[in-house]
Amino acid sequence: MANLDSVFKAYDIRGRTDNGDLDADLYRAVGLAFGSMVDEPAVAVGRDARTSSPEMAGALVEGIIAAGVDVWDLGEVATDVVYHVAGTHSVAGVVVTASHNPGEYNGIKLCRAGARPVGEETGLSRIRELVDAPPPGADLPGSVRTHDATTPYVEHLFSIVPADTVGALAVAVDGGNGMAGVVLGPVFDRLAASLDGLYLEPDGTFPNHPADPLQPENLVDLIERVKETGADVGVAFDGDADRAFFIDDLGNPIPGSTTTALVARWFLAREPGASIVHNLICSKAVPEVVEAAGGVPVRTRVGHSFIKQVMAETGAVFGGEHSGHYYFRDNFRADSGMLAMLVLLRVLTEDGRKLSELRRDVEPYFQSGELNHRVEDVVAVADAVRSAFADHSQDDLDGLTVEVEGGWFNLRPSNTEPLLRLNVEGDSPERVGEIVAAVRAVM
């Protein structure tokens, strides 16, 4: 079985043996462990279109029913759909996916009833213990039945953003051959907006480009299509469709912080005084926009488990991450790329300006984007940076955040690789470059 030290990272489980093969035994063991610890009446199981997903999901289901728990088989679905089933029916949820990673990878995302996340302190450690020392299983195995989840999910989306509130916009969408294509057709069938689709057919080999729109090279085709057709907006989804990235009408990518600020401002116009959650690598424009709109900004660590927990504690109406994850109170505090798209389309419809103009309202600063640095000793290098900037204001909410003249930076270790991730923001592009150079000189 795969080495547990390498597969239990952050909030998801990734299973690979030392020679790189996917490990069905691990998926089976995780299914047995998860089934043994849940108190929900069933577990909804979905999967993405990767070539390994049917086998890995099958092994996972074997483990769950061996624990005596029933399985609702959702088939190939977006991760958002699994969250909706868990939230609507008070069942646990599992999706076999590796999200934005290459096709040869796979993994597992877990949630409890109400789409509550399973993090290190809320179940993941216990699953690891049960995989190490497997429970005996139940005398009577659970059953498996199929469950149509996509149709109710589309209805749920339109209960939050009614179809008639979205105007006749031209929308170019790159599905990245991921799971967004399963939902996009039924969604746009109800909208006045037109869909110009690229790579909408789910294909787990990802023949056109990796389903990782955080990387600029994977946005090239969409940017070209927006410019060629004069689309009002471009939308790129990752492999399991829980993240969405946007391109303005001039073909320029929209940072996640900009989308967070625009959507937050829209919510606050409807719920004055509401709380908005943002992670600590979002632009400082986000809390400034929230405060100017009469809301309460709440800063949190990076990652869905933290954000969902803070949203529950504060009653926040919306949460955003710079990485393209957007969370909605009315979506069980879960992230949804499709819902983020619909809200932004409604924002554009109601405002009337082009996205290239609208974004200027909330973009007073300049950002480096996430810069990855492979280092031999993550802790030692981070400590060296901390010492070098000891005379500046620092905090340790998530990695190291340092306020410097004309900007700030955050340096965080990767959960899965020997990398340090650097994010920098400054008052000008030149100042961003200077801060990046200063940190790299220490590293």
N, C-alpha and C positions, 0 to 999 in steps of 0.2 A: 504494500500500500504506500501511497505517496507520503513523503516526510511531512509530518504535521507542522513542523516549524516553518515550512515554506508555503503551506497552503492556507493556514488560518491567519489572515492578515486583515487589519482594519475591520470592516463590517461585512465582508463577503468571504466566501470560501472558494479557493481556486485549487483544482486538483490535477496534479501532473506527477508522473513518476520521474525518477532521475534521468531516464533516457528520453523524456519528453512526451511519452505516450499519456493520453488521458486515462485516468484510473477509475473504472466503473465500480470497483470494490469500495473506493472512498465515497462515491455518490450513494451507494447502497447503505454504507455505514452511517453517513450523515442523515439519510432518510430514516433509518431506524432510530437514531439518536433524537432527531427532531420530533418524530412521531411519538417517541416515549416521553417527551417533556411537555408537549402541548396539551392544553385542556380544552381546545376547541373541538367541535364535533367532526371536523374534516379539515383537510389541507388541499387548497387549490393549487394545482401544478401546471405551470405554463413553460414554454421553451421558445428559444429563438430559432432561426433557420440554419444554424451551423450544422455541418454534416455530422458532427458528433452528438448533436443535441438529442435526437431520438433515443440513441443508446443510453446516454447519460441520464436523461429524464426517466427512461424505463427502469434503470437501476435504482434511481432515487425513489420512484414509486414502489418498487419491490420492498425497499427498506421501510417506507411509511406504512404500507399495509401489513408488513410483518409485525409492526408495533400495535396492530389492532385498530388503526385509524383509517377512516374512509378517505378516498382521493377523488377530487373533482378534476378531471383531465380537461384542461382548457385548450390543448393543442398549441399551435404556433400563434403567439400573441406578443404584443408589446408589454414591457414591464408595467407600464401604467395600468394596463387592464387587470393584471394580477392584484395590484393595490386596490383597484376598484372592487373586485370581487371580495377581497378580504374586508374592506370597509363596509360594503353593503350587506354582506351575509354573515359577518362575525365569524369567519373561518380564518385559519392560518393560510399563508401564501408562500409559494416557492416558485422561482423562475430560474431555469437553467439558461444562463447567458454569460458571455464574457464582454457584453456591452460594446465598447469601442475598440477592443483589442483585436488582433489579427484572427483570421478564421480558424487557425489551428488551436487556438486557446478555447477554454470554456470555464465556467464557474457556476456559482449558486448565489442567488440573492434571496433573503428570507424576510418574512414579516409575520406578525401575529394578528389576531383579530383587530379590526379597526385600522389596518395597515400600519400598526405600530412597528417600528424598526427593531430588528434584532442586532444589538451591538455587543461589544465585549462584556459589558456589565449587565446586559439584559438577555443573555441566553447563549452567546457565542462561546464563552468559556465553558459553560455546561455541556454544550454539544461536543466540544473537544474532549472533555472528560469521558463522555459516553462513547465516543469513537475509540478512545484508548482502552476503555473497559466496557465493551458492548453489553447492553441489557439483554435479557433472554428473549424478549419478544412476547407477543400475546398468544394465548391459547387459540383464540379465534381471530383470523386475519381480517383486515378491513376489506372493503369492496372498492371498485373503481367504476366511475360513471363519467360520461362526457358532459360538458357544460358549455353552452353558448355564452361567451362572455363579451364578445366585441360589440354586438348590437346594443345591449344595455349600457355599455360604456359610452357609446356614441350619444345615446339619449342623456346620459349623465353630463357629458360635456355641454350639450345644448341647454341643460337646465341651469348652467352657470353663465354661459354666453349664448343667449338665444340667437338662432340662425339669422333672424331678420335684423339683428343689430350690426351685422357685417355687410359692408357695401360691396359694390362691384369692382373690387380690386383685382389687379392682375398679379398672381402669386406664382413664382417659380419655386419648386421644391425638389431638393435632392434627397431622396430616401436612403442613399448609400447602400442599396440592396439589403437594408435591414428591415425591421418589423414595422416601421412607420407606414409602409405601403399597404399593409392590411387595413389600416384605419382611414387613410387619407381619402380613398374613394367614397366610402359612406359619409364622411364629413363634408366633402366638397359637393356631393350630390344635393346637399341641403342649403348650400350657400349661394349668394349672388356672385361671390368672388369666383374667378376662373383659376383652374389648376393647370400649370404647365410642369409636368413631372419628368424628373431625371432619375433613373435607376430605382424605380419604385417596386420592382419585382424582388421579393425576398430571395436571396441567394447567399448561403453561408460561406461560399468561397470568396465573396466580395470581389467580383471580376473587374470592376471599374476603378475603385480606389478603396482604401480602408474606410470603415464607417466611423471615422474619428474626426469630426469637424473642428475640433480644437486646433488641429494642425493646418496651417494655411494652405499647404499643398493640396489638401483634400477639398478645398473650397474653389479651386480654379475653375472647374466646369460650371459650377453654379454662378459664379461671378460673370463668366463669359455669357451664360444664358440670360442673366438679368440685363446685361448691357445690350445684347443682341435684340431682345424682345421689348425692352423698355418696361419691364415689370415694375410694379410698385414696391415689391419686397421679395427677397429670396429667403428661403428657409432650408436649413440643413439639419438632418436628424442623425443621431448616433445609432449604433447597431440595434439597441433594444428600445430606442425611441423615447427614452425618458429625458433626454436632453435635446434642446433646440438652439440653433445658432442662426442669426439673422444677418442679411445683407441689405443695405439700403438701395434706393433706386439708382444711385450712381455706381453701384458695384462695390461699395466699401463695406467691409465687415463691421458689425456692431458688437462691441465688447459686452460681455455678460453684465458688467456693472451698469452700462447704459440701459440695457433692457430692464434690469432690476429697478433702476430709478424711474423709468417711464411707467412701468406697470405699477410700482408703488404709488406714484403720484395719482394714477387713475383710480386705484382703490381708495386712497385717502380723500378724493373728491366725493366719494360715496359714503365713506365711514370716517368722518373727521375724528382725529384723536386716536385712531387705531395704531397698534404696534406693527412694525415691519422689521423682520429679521434679515440680517445680512452677515455674510462671513467676513473675517478680518482681512481678506485680501481684495475685497471689493474696493473700488475707488472711494475716497473720502467724500466724493460728490454725492454718494448714495445717502449717508446720514444727513448731509446738508439739505438735499432735496426733500427728504422725509420731514425734517424739522420745519422747513419753509412751507410745506404743505399741511402743517399742523399735526403731524404724526409723531410717533415715538420710535426712534431707531434703536434696535437691539443688536449688539455686536456679538458674534459667536464664533466658535471654532469652525474649521472647514470640515464638511462631511454631513451626509444626510441624517445620520443617527443623532448628532448634536443639534442640528437645526430643527428636526421634528420635535425633539424633546423640549427645546426652548420655545418653539411655537405653542406647544401644549401648555407650558408653564405660564406664558404671557398672554395667551389668547390671540396671538398675531394673526392678521388676516392674510399675510403673504410673506414669503421669504425667498431670497435670491442668493445665488452663488455666482462668482465670476466665471466659473467653469461651465455655465449654461444649464444648471439645475435650478428649477423654479418650483416653489412649494406653495400650495393653496389650502387655506383653512377649509374651504368648502369641498376640497378633494381629499378629505381625511388627513390633511397636512402632508400629503404625499406630493412628490415631484411629478410633473407631467409636461413633456415637450409639446404635446398636441394642444393642451389647454393654454400653455404660454403663447403658442401661435395664435389661437383664437382671440385671446385677450389683446395681443398686440394688433391684430387686424381690426378689432373694435376700436382700439385707441386711434389708429390711423383713420378709420371711418369717421369718428366723432370729431377729431381735430381738423381734418381737411388738408393739413399741410403734408408735403412729402416727408418721408422718413429722414432724408438727408438734411432737411431743415429742422424737423422736430428734435432730432438728437442733439442739436446745438444747445438746447435748453439745459441739458444735464451733463455736458462734457467740458467742464472748465479746466481739466487737468490732462496730463499725458502719462501713458503707461508703457511699461516694457513688455507686457505679456509675461507668461511664466517661462523662466529660463532655467533649464536643468543642467546641473553640474555633477558629473560623476567623480566621486572622491573615495579615497581608500578608507579614511576614518571620518565618518560623518560627525561624530560627537566632537572630535578634536578640532575639526575645521570650524564647526559652529561656535565652539568656545573661543576660538581665535578671533572670529568676527565680533563676538560679544565683547571681548576685551578691547579690541581696537576701537570700538564705538562706546566705550564705557562712560564717556562724558556726555552722552546723548540720552534722551528719554527712551526707555525700553520697556517692553512688556512680554510676558511669556504665555499668553493665552493659548497660542498654537505656534510652536517654533519660537522664533525671535523676531519681534517687530521693533523697529528703531525709527524714531523721528529725527530727521536731519533738516538742515536749512534748505528750504525750498522743496521738501518732499519727504518721503518715508520709504522704507523697504521692509519686506518680510522674508525670512529665510527659514524654510521648513524641511525636515527630512521626509523622503518618500516612505510610504508604508511598505512598499514591496521591492524596492531596489536601493542600491547604495548611492543614492542621489540626494543632493540638496536642491530644493526648488526656490528660486529667487524671483520675487515680484517687486517691482519698483514703480513708484508714481512720483511725478514731479510737476513743477509749474510750467516747464517747457520741455521740448524734446531734448534740448541740450543738457538740461539739468538731469533728466533721466539718464542720459548717457554718462554723465559725470558720476552719478551715484552708483550705477552698475560697475563702472570702472574702479571706483573706490572699494567696493565690496570684493570684486574679483581680485584686486591686488592683494587683499588679505588672504583670500582663499587659495 
